[in-house]
């Protein structure tokens, strides 16, 4: 029996963002049976009546409309020109009904304003582009707006920051649906990082000026990745980088947008995901290889980061 494809419907405004709708097509629309068979099915649906013309004058057409939202497993709202084209009552009602029956909602950039207008973000933590975060919080005070992060996963509703953060969000969705190995393979095809550390703070008005000379931490990052089974304290890594701990921590945050401890934890969890998917190693051994020390340590961090246990993750995503 052929397995049904997971249907992703991207809703188009009257002035759609070409980059953001192209991300949806690249991730969900291209068939990739060599990664997962069946892959997703992707459709574009007009969210408003009238011609769909991008800001740079490209006319788009789709025969599909809001009826597609009643069929979708996942609905994606790209950036939305909410001031010029407020979402219609019909669109908001269709989103509420889809959410009520269990459809997953994604928003990119100002698409969060559409979900907020539908009341779907009330009482939830959500994000949008840092330039619009203040307005989102002002217009929808029931939403807990966090402008610091690239995306937020609250289960059935996921929101992301501006433009390229849509790639981060879509890869996260693939990782959640099909595991880290598949998401990493897709990221390699797209020539993008499978996971970006840090948040929007590193992009706000260029807060960190370029330093003269070679200030790259690439070599020390590679060394850290090769030694995830070691303690990797800030003092030890700073000494390896020939810096004081304070200078190293400052330059590390400037380069990655996060702390050394959080970066190492994220890399350890991702390594554990890959090993759980691709090997039969006992969980105790994986915990040691990833620097968690014990199976109990791995379980605690895995539960905190992924809301899942290592064993359940392996059972769900173990590759043949």
C-alpha positions in Angstrom: 0.0 0.0 0.0 1.4 3.4 -1.0 1.9 5.8 1.8 0.1 9.1 1.5 2.3 12.2 1.0 2.3 14.9 3.6 0.6 17.9 2.0 2.2 21.3 2.5 0.2 24.3 1.3 1.9 27.7 1.0 -0.5 30.6 1.1 0.3 33.5 -1.3 -0.5 37.1 -0.5 -1.2 39.7 -3.3 2.4 40.7 -3.1 4.3 37.5 -2.3 8.0 37.4 -1.4 9.7 35.4 -4.1 12.5 34.2 -2.0 10.3 32.9 0.8 7.9 31.1 -1.4 10.8 29.7 -3.3 12.2 28.2 -0.1 9.0 26.3 0.4 9.2 24.9 -3.1 12.9 24.0 -2.7 12.4 22.1 0.6 8.9 20.6 0.2 8.2 20.8 -3.6 11.1 18.9 -5.2 10.6 15.2 -5.0 13.5 13.5 -3.2 12.9 9.7 -3.1 16.6 9.0 -2.5 16.1 10.7 0.9 12.6 9.7 1.8 9.9 8.0 -0.3 7.4 9.4 -0.4 8.6 13.0 0.1 6.2 15.9 0.7 3.6 17.1 -1.7 3.6 20.9 -2.1 0.9 23.3 -3.4 0.6 27.1 -3.7 -2.8 28.5 -2.8 -4.0 32.1 -3.3 -4.8 33.6 0.0 -6.6 36.7 -1.5 -8.6 37.5 -4.6 -7.0 39.5 -7.4 -3.7 39.3 -9.2 -0.6 38.0 -7.4 2.2 40.4 -8.3 5.5 40.5 -6.4 7.1 43.8 -5.4 9.5 43.6 -8.4 6.6 43.1 -10.8 6.6 39.3 -11.4 3.0 38.0 -11.9 2.2 34.6 -10.3 -0.8 32.4 -11.0 -2.3 29.4 -9.2 -5.6 27.8 -9.8 -5.8 26.8 -6.1 -7.5 28.8 -3.3 -8.4 28.6 0.3 -10.1 25.3 -0.2 -6.7 23.7 -0.1 -6.3 24.7 3.6 -9.0 22.1 4.5 -6.7 19.4 2.9 -3.3 20.5 4.2 -1.2 18.7 6.8 1.1 21.7 7.1 0.3 25.3 6.1 3.0 27.8 5.5 2.5 31.6 5.6 5.5 33.4 4.0 6.2 37.1 4.6 2.9 39.0 4.3 2.4 42.7 3.5 0.0 43.1 6.3 -0.3 46.9 6.2 -1.1 47.0 2.4 -3.1 43.8 2.3 -4.6 42.7 5.7 -5.6 39.1 5.7 -9.2 38.5 4.8 -11.8 37.1 7.2 -12.1 34.1 4.9 -8.4 33.3 5.2 -8.4 33.8 9.0 -11.4 31.5 9.4 -9.8 28.9 7.1 -6.6 29.0 9.3 -8.6 28.6 12.5 -10.5 25.6 11.1 -7.3 24.0 9.8 -5.6 24.4 13.2 -8.6 23.0 15.0 -8.5 19.8 13.0 -4.7 19.4 13.7 -2.9 21.0 10.7 0.6 22.3 11.5 1.2 26.0 10.9 4.5 27.7 9.8 5.2 31.4 9.4 8.2 33.1 7.9 9.0 36.8 8.8 5.8 38.9 8.8 3.7 35.8 8.1 3.4 35.7 11.9 1.0 38.7 11.7 -1.5 36.5 9.8 -1.3 33.8 12.5 -1.6 36.4 15.2 -4.6 38.0 13.4 -6.3 34.6 13.4 -5.7 34.4 17.2 -3.5 31.3 16.8 -0.6 32.9 18.6 -2.4 34.1 21.7 -0.7 32.9 24.8 2.2 31.5 22.8 5.8 32.5 22.3 6.4 33.5 18.7 9.0 35.4 16.6 9.2 37.5 13.5 11.8 39.7 11.8 13.5 41.9 14.5 12.4 45.0 12.6 8.7 44.1 13.0 8.8 42.5 16.5 7.8 45.6 18.3 4.8 46.2 16.1 3.7 42.6 16.5 3.8 42.9 20.2 1.9 46.2 20.1 -0.8 45.0 17.8 -1.2 41.6 19.5 -0.4 41.9 23.2 -1.5 38.4 24.0 1.4 37.1 22.0 4.8 36.6 23.8 7.0 38.0 21.1 10.7 37.0 21.2 12.8 38.8 18.7 16.1 37.2 19.7 15.7 33.8 18.0 15.7 32.4 14.4 12.6 30.3 14.9 10.3 28.9 17.6 8.7 25.5 17.6 5.7 25.3 19.9 4.5 22.0 18.5 1.6 22.6 16.1 2.6 26.2 15.4 6.1 27.3 14.3 7.3 30.9 13.6 10.5 32.2 12.2 12.4 35.4 11.7 13.1 37.2 8.4 13.8 35.7 5.0 16.7 33.3 5.3 15.4 32.1 8.7 12.7 30.4 6.7 15.3 28.0 5.5 16.3 27.3 9.1 12.6 26.7 10.0 11.9 24.4 7.0 15.1 22.3 7.7 13.9 22.0 11.3 10.6 20.7 10.1 12.3 18.1 7.9 14.5 17.2 10.9 11.4 16.8 13.1 9.6 14.7 10.5 12.4 12.6 9.2 15.4 12.9 11.5 18.7 14.7 11.5 20.4 12.5 8.9 17.8 13.4 6.2 17.8 17.1 7.2 21.6 17.2 7.0 21.5 15.5 3.6 19.0 18.0 2.3 21.0 20.9 3.7 24.1 19.6 1.8 22.0 19.5 -1.4 21.0 23.1 -0.8 24.6 24.1 0.2 23.4 25.6 3.5 24.3 24.8 7.1 21.9 22.2 8.6 21.7 24.3 11.8 22.6 27.9 12.5 23.6 28.7 16.1 22.6 31.9 17.8 19.7 34.2 17.1 18.6 37.4 15.4 20.7 39.5 17.8 23.8 38.8 15.6 22.0 40.5 12.6 20.5 43.6 14.2 22.1 46.7 12.7 25.5 44.8 12.4 26.3 44.9 16.1 29.7 43.4 15.7 32.1 45.3 13.4 34.5 43.4 11.3 37.8 43.0 13.0 41.1 43.7 11.2 43.2 40.7 10.3 42.2 37.1 10.5 39.8 36.9 13.4 38.2 33.6 12.3 37.5 30.9 14.9 37.1 28.3 12.2 40.1 26.3 13.3 39.1 26.2 16.9 35.5 25.3 16.0 36.8 22.4 13.9 39.0 21.3 16.8 36.0 21.4 19.2 33.9 19.3 16.8 36.7 16.7 16.7 36.8 16.6 20.5 33.2 16.6 21.6 33.9 13.6 23.9 36.2 15.8 26.0 35.1 18.3 28.7 35.8 21.4 26.6 35.6 24.0 29.3 35.9 27.6 28.3 39.3 27.9 30.1 40.7 24.9 28.2 39.4 25.9 24.8 40.5 29.5 25.3 44.0 28.2 26.1 43.9 26.2 22.9 42.9 29.3 21.0 45.7 31.3 22.8 43.2 33.8 24.3 42.0 34.7 27.7 38.7 33.1 28.7 36.9 36.5 28.6 38.3 37.4 25.2 37.5 33.9 23.8 33.9 34.0 25.1 33.4 37.5 23.6 34.8 36.6 20.2 32.9 33.3 20.2 29.6 35.0 20.8 30.5 37.6 18.1 31.2 34.9 15.6 28.4 32.4 16.4 25.7 34.4 18.2 25.8 32.1 21.2 27.9 31.0 24.1 30.6 28.3 23.9 28.6 26.1 26.3 25.4 26.3 24.3 27.2 25.8 21.0 28.9 22.6 22.3 25.7 21.3 23.7 23.9 21.8 20.4 26.7 20.0 18.5 26.7 17.1 21.0 22.9 16.7 20.6 23.2 16.7 16.8 26.0 14.2 16.9 23.9 11.9 19.1 21.0 12.2 16.6 23.2 11.1 13.8 24.7 8.2 15.7 21.2 7.1 16.9 20.0 7.1 13.3 22.9 5.5 11.6 24.5 3.0 14.1 23.6 0.2 16.4 25.9 1.5 19.2 24.5 1.2 22.7 23.1 4.5 24.1 25.8 4.4 26.8 28.5 4.4 24.2 26.9 7.2 22.2 26.6 9.3 25.4 30.3 8.9 26.0 31.3 9.6 22.3 29.2 12.8 22.4 30.6 14.1 25.7 27.5 13.6 27.9 29.4 11.1 30.2 26.5 8.7 30.8 23.2 7.6 29.3 21.4 9.5 32.0 23.2 12.7 31.0 22.3 12.1 27.3 18.7 11.4 28.2 18.4 14.6 30.2 19.8 16.9 27.5 17.9 15.0 24.7 14.7 15.5 26.5 15.4 19.2 27.2 16.4 19.9 23.6 14.1 17.6 21.6 11.3 16.7 24.0 12.1 13.0 23.3 14.2 10.2 24.6 17.2 8.7 22.8 15.5 5.3 22.5 12.2 6.8 21.1 14.2 8.9 18.7 16.2 5.9 17.4 13.0 3.9 17.0 11.4 6.7 15.0 14.4 7.6 12.8 16.7 4.6 12.6 17.8 4.3 8.9 17.8 1.0 7.2 
